[in-house]
């Protein structure tokens, strides 16, 4: 009697080399993993917390109050004729998301080293889940924006329709820099320690506590290349019924796209060594 031998099929997964683009189809196949990791990140952030998601409102609000007291009250920083509390919060709202995603994404690969060394999945899922989990804080913080607009009797203008474009620019900048830092942090652990200091410095490189009118004209050509400048000024214009500052927005949007593409390419290039050094 002849015996039959079952054929076995194996799929060999080889590390990528060189500068390759992201396989978005593969990312889509792992969308469930991305969803659960994002949900896990949200739950871990507020686990065993009495106030829970209320921290997403308390933290930026109290920071704004301190800025209002120090910069708006004592230092008399110009706020373009707006109430400084509203002026500052509309900048801190997108800035807190940006700075938070840098910290979360930079540590995402190191914190999940066990997953990387034991099972295959697109490594980009980890910084993506860290960035997406911060969106909940961003949405909750919008409640304070509504409250401040009502308190100061301020109605948003037609510029509010461009808010999705500003959010896309914010996301692209956060994703690009976040993926670059997460890949860099696996090889160089100094990134984790330097990032806290770097984020504090970057705060003053964007018009969070001061107006863009305070920037010397000779530095404007460099200053507007910061993607967060256009995002912050755009948020203020959208909610304070002012003309959209396209001259501030479009240079930063180009830089945000460059950050996004370079961040993905660098992440893919370094992906092959993650399991060895994580």
Backbone as a ProteinNet text record, in pm:
[ID]
protein_1_A
[PRIMARY]
XXXXXXXXXXXXXXXXXXXXXXXXXXXXXXXXXXXXXXXXXXXXXXXXXXXXXXXXXXXXXXXXXXXXXXXXXXXXXXXXXXXXXXXXXXXXXXXXXXXXXXXXXXXXXXXXXXXXXXXXXXXXXXXXXXXXXXXXXXXXXXXXXXXXXXXXXXXXXXXXXXXXXXXXXXXXXXXXXXXXXXXXXXXXXXXXXXXXXXXXXXXXXXXXXXXXXXXXXXXXXXXXXXXXXXXXXXXXXXXXXXXXXXXXXXXXXXXXXXXXXXXXXXXXXXXXXXXXXX
[TERTIARY]
85.6	0	89	63.8	147.2	112.9	211.1	190.4	205.5	124.8	130.6	192.1	272.7	338.6	277.6	228.7	167.1	272.6	236.5	327.6	308.2	414.8	410.4	462.3	389.6	426.2	473.8	584.2	639.6	655.2	632.8	654.9	774.4	875.7	997.7	988.3	1000.3	994.4	1136.9	1178.9	1314.2	1314.7	1416.3	1422.5	1441.4	1378.9	1392.3	1528.2	1575.6	1703.1	1686.8	1766.3	1757	1638.8	1613.1	1505.3	1380.7	1287	1165.6	1043.7	940.1	816.6	739.8	641.9	561.9	464.9	446.7	347.2	213.3	132.6	7	-94.4	-85.2	-174.7	-147.7	-20.4	15.1	-33.9	-18.7	-69.9	-219.6	-290.6	-435.8	-473.3	-394.8	-422.4	-405.2	-324.4	-301.6	-377.7	-488.6	-567	-625.3	-658.4	-712.4	-606.8	-484.3	-375.1	-354.8	-360.9	-347.1	-457.6	-578.7	-692.6	-672.8	-634.7	-620.5	-500.1	-392.8	-279.2	-312.5	-390.8	-436.1	-525.5	-616.5	-706	-628.1	-528.8	-445	-369.5	-320.2	-248.9	-337.6	-463.5	-557.6	-588	-613.3	-645.1	-526.6	-405.4	-285.8	-259.6	-292.7	-265.8	-350.3	-472.3	-563.7	-597.1	-520	-543.5	-515	-600.4	-587.4	-576	-644.8	-647.1	-784.8	-787.8	-915.9	-990.2	-918.6	-982.6	-995.1	-922.3	-935	-906.1	-994.5	-973.7	-986.6	-1029.7	-1037.4	-900.3	-794.9	-659.5	-634.1	-704	-688.3	-738.6	-824.2	-874.1	-794.3	-767.6	-701.4	-560.7	-482.4	-342.2	-326.5	-388.3	-368.9	-434.5	-545.6	-613.2	-528.7	-470.6	-386.8	-256.7	-203.1	-85	-117.3	-235.7	-279.1	-295.3	-349.4	-366	-231.1	-131.9	3	62.3	49	99.6	30.8	-100.1	-175.2	-125.3	-97.1	-48.6	92.3	181.2	322.1	344.5	301.8	331.1	228.2	99.5	-3	-16.3	6.1	-10	117.2	221.7	345.6	433.8	454.4	542.9	472.3	339.5	261.2	292	296.7	322.3	201.4	227.5	120.6	45.8	-86.9	-169.9	-258	-212.7	-285.2	-426.2	-444	-574.9	-673.9	-633.1	-721.4	-702.9	-803.4	-781.9	-669.7	-572.1	-454.3	-489.7	-590	-630.2	-673	-754.8	-800.4	-686.5	-607.2	-491.2	-395.4	-368.3	-272.5	-329.5	-456.9	-513.4	-527.3	-565.2	-579.6	-445.9	-335.3	-202.8	-161.7	-191.5	-154.3	-231	-351.5	-435.1	-364.1	-326	-252.4	-109.2	-47.2	91.1	102.3	10.7	14.4	2.1	-79.6	-90.3	42.1	99.8	226.2	337.2	355.6	462.8	436.7	310.2	277.8	304.9	275.4	298.7	447.7	529.6	673.7	725.5	682.2	727.9	675.3	545.4	483.7	542.9	555.4	604.2	752.1	830.6	974.2	1000.5	914.9	933.7	856.1	777	686.4	760.2	868.6	940.6	1014.7	1074.5	1148.4	1053.4	938.8	842.8	781.6	781.7	722.6	829.3	948.3	1059.5	1026.4	950.7	916.4	833.1	742.6	661.8	747.3	840.8	923.6	1009.3	1060.8	1153	1082	951.5	882	787.6	733.1	632.4	646.6	608.2	616.9	487.5	501.2	392.7	459.8	390.1	452.3	491.4	617.9	665.3	606.9	565.7	509.9	379.1	318.2	195.1	217.7	336.9	364.1	365.8	446.6	437.2	302.7	239.2	107	4.7	6.8	-88.8	-63.7	63.7	96.6	43.3	54.4	7.7	-144.5	-208.6	-355.5	-418.7	-354.6	-411.1	-416.8	-327	-327.6	-440.8	-504.4	-614.4	-731.4	-749.4	-858.2	-838.6	-717.5	-688.3	-715.7	-678.8	-699.8	-848.9	-929.8	-1074.6	-1137.8	-1096.1	-1153.3	-1117.6	-995.2	-952.2	-1033.8	-1102.9	-1187.4	-1303.8	-1340.5	-1448.8	-1413.5	-1287.8	-1244	-1251.5	-1217.6	-1225.9	-1368.4	-1465.2	-1606.1	-1642.6	-1597.3	-1627.3	-1567	-1442.9	-1376.6	-1441.9	-1482.7	-1549.6	-1682.2	-1753.6	-1880.7	-1854.9	-1754.5	-1724.5	-1684.2	-1600.1	-1552.8	-1643.2	-1755.4	-1853.5	-1787.5	-1714.5	-1640.8	-1698.3	-1733.3	-1787.4	-1679.8	-1662	-1567	-1612.1	-1515.2	-1546.8	-1551	-1556.1	-1559.6	-1430.1	-1326.2	-1199.5	-1206.2	-1312.1	-1326.9	-1335.7	-1377.8	-1389.4	-1251.8	-1146.9	-1011	-945	-1018.1	-961.6	-915.5	-992.5	-942.6	-807.1	-782.3	-653.1	-541.2	-570	-470.4	-443	-547.5	-530	-448.5	-471.5	-392.5	-245.8	-219.3	-81.1	-19.8	-97.9	-51.2	-19.2	-106.5	-85.7	36.5	51.6	165.3	297.5	300.7	422.5	451.3	346.4	363	405.3	343.1	376.5	518.7	555.3	688.5	798.7	791.2	894.6	886.9	764.6	747.4	809	789.4	847.5	999.6	1049.8	1195.1	1255.8	1194.7	1247.1	1234.6	1124.6	1106.9	1214	1247	1352.3	1488.8	1508.6	1637.2	1657.5	1547.9	1557.3	1593.7	1564	1599.1	1750.7	1817.6	1963	2036.2	1980.6	2045.7	1950.8	1975.7	1886.8	1894.9	1992.4	2000.6	1880.8	1815.5	1701.1	1592.9	1571.3	1468.1	1494.5	1618.4	1652.7	1657.6	1702.6	1715.3	1580.4	1483.5	1356	1280.6	1282.9	1214.1	1268.6	1398.9	1463	1432.7	1432.9	1407.8	1266.3	1169.4	1030.3	1011.2	1078.5	1069.7	1125.7	1234.2	1292.1	1201.3	1142.9	1056.5	932.2	889.7	773.8	793.5	916.2	944	984.5	990.9	1014.5	883.5	773	639.5	564.7	468.6	398.7	292.8	336.7	243.6	219.6	326.9	313.7	330.9	363.5	383	317.9	304	245.9	353.8	315.5	410.6	457.8	381.5	422.3	550.9	583.8	704.2	830	815.1	931.2	997.6	1126.4	1196	1183.1	1165.4	1139.6	1253	1375.8	1489.4	1492	1413.9	1409.6	1284.1	1194.5	1065.6	1078.5	1169.8	1183.4	1220.2	1292	1325.3	1213.9	1159.5	1057.9	934.3	889.3	766.3	783.8	907.4	929.1	890.2	873	825.6	678.6	643.2	504.4	405.7	450.7	359.7	323.4	403.7	369.8	240.9	234.3	114	-6.1	15.6	-95.4	-154.4	-69.8	-116.5	-184.6	-122.5	-183.9	-314.3	-318.9	-441.8	-553.2	-520.5	-620.5	-676.4	-588.6	-634.9	-725.7	-685.2	-765.6	-901.4	-905.6	-1030	-1131.7	-1084.8	-1177.8	-1202.1	-1118.6	-1133	-1180.9	-1232.6	-1292.9	-1195.3	-1076.3	-974.8	-935	-877.6	-834.1	-730.7	-744.1	-649	-510.3	-408.5	-271.8	-201.2	-242.1	-185.9	-35.3	12.6	156.7	234.6	168	229.4	206.9	98	56.3	126.6	127.3	175.8	324	415.9	555.6	569.7	496.9	502.5	441.6	338.3	274.9	370.5	450.7	550.5	653.6	698.5	795.5	733.7	604.3	535.8	532	507.1	507.8	647.1	748.8	887.4	919.5	881	901.1	830.6	707.6	626.7	691.9	732.6	793.5	928.1	1010.9	1142.8	1129.7	1034.7	1015.2	979.3	889.4	850.6	968.5	1042.2	1154.7	1263.7	1293.4	1396.3	1351.8	1224.1	1171.4	1185.4	1149.4	1159.7	1305.2	1393.9	1535.7	1590.9	1549.1	1600.6	1522.9	1411.5	1322.8	1391.5	1484.6	1550	1638.7	1675.3	1764.2	1691	1558.6	1484.4	1495.2	1474.8	1474.4	1612.6	1717.2	1853.3	1896.1	1849.5	1897.8	1790.6	1664.6	1557.4	1576.4
-119.8	0	124.5	210.5	330.7	430.9	490.9	592.4	729.5	816.9	954.1	1044.8	1132.7	1226.8	1365.7	1417.4	1548.3	1655.4	1741.7	1852.2	1965.2	2018	2127.3	2254.2	2360.8	2488	2582.8	2645.1	2739.1	2875.3	2977.3	3112.8	3170.5	3201.8	3256	3408.3	3466.1	3610.9	3662.9	3736.9	3788.6	3936.5	3979.9	4121.3	4208.9	4325	4418.3	4486.1	4524.3	4594.8	4715.8	4817.9	4937.9	5023.8	5122.7	5217.9	5171.6	5110.5	5058.2	5124.1	5137.8	5196.6	5095.9	5146.6	5064.5	4979.2	4856.2	4768.2	4794	4882.1	4920.9	4806.6	4717.2	4600.9	4510.3	4494.2	4413.9	4480.7	4613.2	4685.2	4666.7	4666.8	4649.9	4510.1	4409.7	4273.6	4262.4	4348.7	4346.5	4458.5	4501.1	4610.9	4573.7	4445.2	4402.8	4415.5	4379.7	4395.1	4542.2	4626.7	4770.8	4822.6	4772.6	4815.5	4775.6	4650.8	4603.9	4667.1	4693	4760.1	4905.6	4969.6	5106	5107.6	5012.2	5002.9	4972	4886.3	4853.9	4976.9	5057.7	5178.4	5276.7	5287.6	5377.1	5326.5	5197.4	5140.6	5148.8	5123.8	5127.3	5268	5368.8	5506.5	5547.7	5496.6	5538.6	5426.5	5317.2	5207.2	5252.8	5213.8	5245.2	5396.4	5472.4	5617.6	5660.8	5741.6	5784.3	5875.7	5967.7	6065	6014.6	5909.3	5848.9	5946.1	5945.6	6028.6	6177.2	6211	6353.5	6419.9	6340.7	6397	6460.5	6413.3	6472.8	6616.2	6653.5	6790.9	6868	6802.1	6870	6916	6828.4	6860.9	6983.5	6985.6	7105.8	7230	7213.4	7329.2	7396.2	7318.1	7375.2	7432.1	7367.5	7422.8	7558.3	7568.6	7695.2	7802.1	7765.5	7862.1	7914	7824.5	7866.9	7960.6	7925.7	8011.4	8147.8	8146.2	8271.7	8360.6	8300	8375.5	8430.4	8343.3	8380.8	8469.3	8420.2	8491.9	8600.7	8570.5	8669.3	8774.8	8735.1	8828.8	8899.9	8824	8883.1	8936.8	8855.2	8897.2	8984.5	8989.6	9072.1	9039.2	8910.4	8866.7	8899.8	8953.9	8992.6	8868.9	8876.6	8765.2	8804.8	8897.4	8941.6	8990.6	9051.9	9104.8	9001.8	8876.9	8771.3	8756.3	8704.9	8666.9	8563.4	8586.3	8500.4	8354.9	8333.7	8197.3	8120.4	8182.9	8119.8	8109.5	8213.5	8218	8102.4	8078.5	7976	7835.3	7817.2	7681.8	7631.1	7718.9	7676.7	7633.5	7676.4	7631.3	7504.2	7497.8	7380.6	7255.6	7275.4	7161.8	7076.5	7130.6	7047.3	7017.7	7111.8	7089.3	6970.5	6957.1	6845	6711.5	6709.4	6585.3	6554.9	6655	6636.4	6590.2	6659.6	6623.8	6487.8	6458.6	6329.3	6213.5	6231.5	6123.6	6097.5	6201.9	6181	6090.9	6118	6037.9	5895.2	5880.4	5747.8	5662.9	5719.9	5642.3	5608.7	5700.6	5675.5	5556.1	5533.9	5423.8	5298	5303.9	5193.3	5063.8	5070	4948.1	4888.8	4973.8	4925.2	4861.2	4922.5	4869.2	4737.3	4711.7	4588	4498.2	4499.2	4419.2	4270.5	4224.1	4081.5	4038.1	4122.8	4091.1	4085.5	4178.3	4186.8	4062.3	4008.9	3895.1	3760.3	3756.8	3628.3	3600.4	3702.7	3679.8	3785.2	3746.5	3841.6	3920.7	4048.2	4137.7	4265	4345.4	4470.4	4557.6	4584.6	4657.8	4798.8	4850.6	4984.5	4994	4880.3	4878.3	4938.9	4920.1	4966.5	5119.2	5191.2	5338.1	5391.8	5324.7	5369.2	5360.1	5249.4	5232.6	5335.4	5367.2	5468.1	5604.8	5637.5	5766.6	5773.6	5664.1	5662.8	5666.2	5604.2	5602.4	5742.8	5831.5	5968.8	6052.5	6003.1	6077.5	6093.5	5997	6008.5	6132.5	6155.4	6275.5	6401.9	6398	6512.7	6545	6440.5	6459.7	6508.7	6450.4	6490.6	6635.5	6676.2	6813.5	6915.8	6871.8	6962.1	7015.3	6942.7	6986.8	7122.4	7139.6	7266.4	7378.7	7348	7448.2	7501.9	7411.9	7453.1	7541.4	7500.1	7578.1	7717.1	7728.1	7858.6	7947.5	7889.9	7968.5	8024.9	7944.4	7991.5	8100.2	8079.4	8174.5	8310.4	8309.8	8435.6	8484.4	8415.1	8453.3	8468.8	8364.6	8365	8259	8298.2	8205.1	8171.3	8042.6	8006.2	8064.2	8088.5	8139.4	8029.2	8070.6	7972.8	7893	7943.1	7870.6	7735.4	7711.7	7583.6	7467.3	7494.1	7386	7332	7410.7	7366.1	7292.7	7277.3	7209.8	7066.8	6987.5	6852.9	6854.4	6954.3	6962.4	6989.7	7074.5	7102.8	6979.9	6902.4	6779.8	6677.7	6669.3	6578.9	6619.3	6748.9	6797.8	6763.2	6778.8	6743.8	6595.1	6510.7	6366	6325.1	6382.1	6345.2	6382.9	6501	6543.3	6451.8	6419.5	6332.7	6192.7	6138.3	6003.6	5997.3	6095.3	6093.4	6100.3	6199.6	6214.8	6099.8	6055.6	5946.2	5816.5	5782.8	5660.4	5670.5	5788.1	5807.2	5788.6	5850.1	5840.8	5699.6	5630.1	5494	5401	5416.6	5334.4	5371.6	5500.4	5547.6	5504.1	5502.4	5470.4	5325	5236.9	5095.6	5079	5153.9	5141.6	5230.6	5348.5	5443.9	5476.2	5419.9	5438.3	5580.2	5658.1	5796.8	5879	5833.2	5906.7	5922.6	5819.2	5823	5934.2	5952.2	6052.6	6192.8	6201.8	6332.2	6387.8	6299.4	6342.9	6437.6	6409.7	6497.2	6638.9	6650.6	6781.6	6845.9	6765.3	6816.7	6871	6799.3	6843.4	6977.5	6995.8	7123.3	7238.1	7211.4	7313.5	7344.7	7240.3	7258.7	7340.3	7336.6	7414.9	7562.6	7610.5	7752.4	7781.7	7676.7	7695.6	7704.8	7698.1	7710.9	7820.8	7886.7	7999.9	7956.3	7886.6	7839.3	7946.7	8005.2	8104.4	8247.1	8261.7	8394.8	8400.7	8521.1	8542.2	8536.4	8496.8	8495.8	8637.5	8737.5	8876.7	8912.2	8831.9	8858.8	8802.8	8724.4	8663.5	8766.9	8791.9	8888.4	8849.4	8947.1	8922.3	8845.8	8867.8	8801.7	8650.5	8603.5	8460.3	8392.4	8469	8414.2	8304	8318.7	8218.3	8081	8079.1	7952.1	7910	8007	7978.8	7910.9	7955.6	7901.1	7758.3	7708.1	7569.2	7471.1	7520.6	7436.3	7403.4	7276.9	7242.6	7282	7283.7	7315.7	7464	7548.9	7691.5	7710.8	7652.1	7663.1	7597.7	7482.2	7412.5	7498.1	7552	7631.7	7759.8	7830.2	7952.2	7921.7	7808.4	7767.9	7735.3	7667.6	7637.2	7766.5	7860.3	7988.4	8061.1	8065	8134.8	8067.9	7934.6	7861.4	7887.1	7892.2	7905.3	8050.5	8141.8	8281.7	8370.8	8305.1	8378.1	8479	8429.2	8511.7	8449.7	8528.1	8472.6	8361.7	8256.1	8145.6	8191.2	8169.8	8214.7	8115.8	8114.4	8016.6	8034.9	8156.7	8179.5	8108.7	8082	8007.3	7857.7	7820.1	7679.9	7601.2	7653	7569.8	7533.6	7622.4	7576.6	7461.7	7473.9	7368.1	7238.1	7248.2	7126.8	7049.2	7121.4	7054.7	6982.7	7049.5	6987.9	6867.5	6876.6	6764.8	6642.2	6663	6552.1	6490.8	6575.7	6526	6443.7	6493.9	6418.9	6283.1	6284.9	6163.3	6057.2	6097.6	6003	5954.2	6046.3	6006.8	5916.8	5949.1	5867.3	5724.1	5706.4	5571.9	5498.4	5567.5	5503.4	5463.1	5550.9	5519.3	5403.5	5402.2	5294.2	5160.4	5159.1	5036	4991.1	5085.8	5051.2	4988.9	5039	4990.5	4868.9	4838.1	4733.6	4598.9	4570.1	4439.3	4413	4516.8	4496.4	4506.8	4532.8	4553.6	4432.5	4313.5	4193.6	4164.6	4211.7	4183	4274.7	4399.5	4495.7	4536.2	4495.4	4535.4	4468.4
0	0	0	-97.2	-110.1	-2.5	44.6	147.5	84.1	129.7	77.8	182.7	137.2	228.8	210.4	320.1	314	283.8	191.3	159.2	258.9	303.8	400.1	333.7	359.9	299.8	409.1	385.1	480.3	412.6	489.3	439.7	512.5	439.5	496.6	497	615.2	630	643.6	544.1	543.2	581	653.1	690.7	567.6	572.9	461.9	467.4	353.9	347	256.7	282.8	202.5	242.9	157	184.1	110.1	181.8	120.9	183.7	101.8	150.8	236.1	306.7	396	315.3	357	295.7	364.3	306.1	369.5	369.8	271.5	271	390.5	423.6	540.1	667.8	676.5	793	808	696.7	701.1	750.5	714.4	761.4	913	970.1	1114.4	1185.3	1125.5	1184.4	1319.2	1338.6	1467.9	1577.7	1545.3	1642.8	1675.2	1573.8	1595.9	1686.7	1665.1	1748	1893.5	1917.5	2055.4	2126.3	2053.8	2115.6	2149.2	2063.3	2091.7	2214.8	2221.5	2337.5	2464.5	2452.8	2568.9	2618	2523.9	2561.6	2636.7	2594.7	2662.6	2803	2814.7	2945.7	3040.5	2988.9	3074.1	3126.2	3046	3086.4	3206.2	3213.7	3319.6	3418	3413.6	3507	3649.8	3741.5	3884.1	3907.9	3825.9	3840.3	3888.5	3994	4050.6	3953.4	3892.9	3803.6	3660.5	3626.7	3494.5	3381.5	3279.4	3161.2	3191.7	3312.2	3348.2	3344.8	3355.7	3348	3211.8	3108.6	2975.2	2971.9	3067.8	3079.6	3184.4	3297.9	3409.7	3373.9	3312.2	3285.2	3194.3	3074.3	2989.7	3047.6	3121	3177.8	3284.9	3374.4	3480	3423.6	3319.7	3253.9	3192.4	3131.2	3072.6	3179.3	3294.7	3403.2	3452.1	3459.9	3500.5	3396.1	3268.6	3162	3163.2	3190.8	3194.8	3308.2	3422.7	3537.1	3513.2	3461.2	3446.8	3323.8	3207.8	3083.8	3053.3	3077.3	3048.6	3156.2	3283.3	3393.9	3432.4	3465.6	3514.1	3401	3297	3187.8	3084.1	3088.5	2995.7	2849.4	2819.4	2682	2595.2	2476.3	2384.4	2334.5	2333.2	2287.6	2169.7	2088.5	1968.4	1999.1	2114.9	2150.2	2198.9	2213.9	2264.1	2415	2483.5	2623.5	2631.3	2716.6	2716.3	2748.2	2831.7	2866.3	2741.5	2658.5	2535.1	2434.4	2424.9	2336.2	2364.7	2491.8	2532.1	2517	2554.3	2551	2408	2314.8	2175.6	2116.1	2175.9	2133.2	2207.6	2336.8	2415.9	2373.6	2325.2	2284	2178.1	2061.1	1965.2	2008.9	2083.8	2125.1	2220.6	2314.5	2408.1	2335.8	2231.4	2153.7	2084.9	2021.6	1950.8	2045.1	2156.6	2249.7	2314.5	2344.1	2404.2	2310.5	2181.6	2086.1	2066.1	2075.2	2061.6	2172.6	2295.5	2409.8	2401.2	2372.4	2367.6	2255.7	2136.7	2022.8	2036.2	2091.8	2106.9	2198	2296.1	2391.2	2352.3	2244.9	2212.6	2179.9	2106	2069.4	2188.3	2270	2387	2488	2509.5	2606.1	2560.2	2431.2	2377	2316.9	2376.1	2324.1	2323.2	2422.5	2428	2308.3	2265.7	2147.9	2022.4	2010.2	1890.6	1873	1982.6	1974.8	1966.6	1989.1	1996.2	1879.9	1818.9	1715.4	1607	1484.9	1374.5	1360.9	1337.2	1299	1246.4	1171.1	1124.3	1242.4	1258	1374.7	1383.2	1269.6	1268.2	1345.8	1373.4	1451.9	1590.4	1646.4	1782.7	1794	1714.7	1724.6	1678.4	1583	1538.1	1650.5	1724.3	1833.8	1943.9	1969.6	2070.7	2030.1	1901.3	1851.6	1848.6	1807	1800.3	1939.4	2037.7	2172.6	2233.1	2188.6	2239.1	2179.5	2074.6	2014	2110.1	2200.9	2298.1	2385	2431.7	2510.9	2430	2303.7	2215.2	2201	2185.7	2170	2299.6	2412.7	2541.1	2573.4	2540.6	2568.7	2490.6	2387.1	2308.5	2392.3	2496.7	2585.6	2647.5	2686.1	2745.6	2642.2	2517.1	2410.5	2400	2401.3	2393.1	2512.1	2631.7	2752.5	2746.8	2699.4	2690.8	2585.7	2473.9	2370.1	2421.3	2499.1	2556.4	2660.5	2745.1	2852.1	2795.5	2691.9	2633.5	2519.4	2497.4	2395.3	2258.2	2223.3	2097.2	2004.1	1882.8	1784.4	1680.8	1649.5	1543.3	1409	1319.9	1187.6	1084	956.9	847.9	839.5	901.2	899.2	967.5	1043.2	1113.3	1015.1	889.9	790.9	751.9	776.7	744.1	861.2	970.8	1087.7	1056.8	979.5	945.7	875.9	789.8	721.9	822.1	921	1024.1	1109.4	1137.1	1215.8	1137.6	1005.3	921.7	924.7	916.2	924.2	1059.4	1165.4	1299.7	1308.8	1253.2	1258	1176.3	1058.3	973.2	1038.8	1099.7	1169.5	1287.9	1365.2	1482	1441.1	1336.4	1289.4	1236.5	1154.2	1094.9	1198.5	1286.5	1389.8	1490	1521.4	1616.6	1567.5	1439.2	1384.9	1378.5	1344.4	1340.8	1480	1581.3	1717.3	1773.8	1741.9	1793.4	1738	1609.1	1549.7	1605	1626.8	1679.2	1824	1901.5	2043.8	2068.2	1972.6	1989.1	1988.9	1904.2	1891.9	1991.1	2015.2	2105.6	2220.8	2336.4	2450.8	2508.3	2462.9	2507.7	2462.4	2355.5	2300.7	2407	2485.2	2588.9	2689.3	2728	2827.7	2766.6	2642.6	2577.8	2534	2514.1	2457.7	2550.6	2679.5	2774.6	2767.5	2761.9	2750.9	2616.2	2510.8	2376.4	2362.6	2418	2409.9	2479.7	2592.7	2663.9	2580.6	2509.1	2423.3	2304.6	2246.3	2129.7	2163.6	2289.7	2331.6	2299.9	2318.2	2296.1	2152	2070.1	1926.8	1850.1	1921.5	1862.7	1938.5	1875.2	1938.4	2039.1	2142.7	2245	2350.1	2403.1	2509.8	2457.8	2331.6	2274.6	2136.6	2085	1953.1	1845.7	1725.9	1615	1581.8	1626.3	1601.8	1677	1778.9	1857.7	1793.1	1686.6	1620.1	1529.4	1544	1457	1310.1	1226.3	1084.1	1016.2	1060.9	996.4	1020.4	1119.4	1147.9	1093	1033	991.7	887.7	792.3	686.6	741.9	851.5	916.5	1012.5	1081.7	1184.1	1124.8	1006	948.1	898.2	893.7	853.1	962.3	1083.8	1194	1169.4	1145.3	1114.2	1223.4	1348.9	1458.5	1461.6	1398.7	1392.2	1313.5	1194.8	1113.4	1176.7	1242.2	1307.4	1419.3	1504.5	1618.6	1572.2	1478.6	1427.6	1354.4	1286.4	1218.8	1316.2	1426.9	1529.9	1588.8	1617.1	1673	1575	1448.3	1348.3	1330.4	1332.4	1310.6	1421.1	1545	1657.5	1699.5	1651.4	1691.5	1576.7	1471.5	1359.5	1299.2	1265.4	1202.3	1068.8	977.4	848.2	868.3	790	801.4	756.2	837.7	804.5	712	584.5	490.8	472.8	486.5	475.1	585	697.8	808	791.3	724.1	720.4	610.6	487	376.6	385.4	432.5	444.6	545.2	657.9	758.2	710.4	624.1	572.6	482.2	404.7	319.7	405.9	510.2	601.5	671.7	708.3	773.7	682.6	553.1	457.3	447	444.6	439.5	564.1	681.5	805.5	799	748.5	742.7	653.2	533.2	438.6	490.9	538	588.3	710.9	800.1	919.2	884.9	786.6	743.1	680.1	592.3	524.9	624.1	718.2	817.9	906.7	944.5	1027	954.3	824.9	746.7	733.3	717.8	702.9	829.3	945.3	1072.4	1126.1	1064	1116.1	1127.3	1039.2	1037.4	1159.3	1232.6	1348.7	1481.3	1477.3	1601.9	1694.1	1640.1	1725.6	1783.5	1717.4	1763.7	1877.2	1875.2	1974.4	2075.8	2055.7	2147.9	2282.7
[MASK]
++++++++++++++++++++++++++++++++++++++++++++++++++++++++++++++++++++++++++++++++++++++++++++++++++++++++++++++++++++++++++++++++++++++++++++++++++++++++++++++++++++++++++++++++++++++++++++++++++++++++++++++++++++++++++++++++++++++++++++++++++++++++++++++++++++++++++++++++++++++

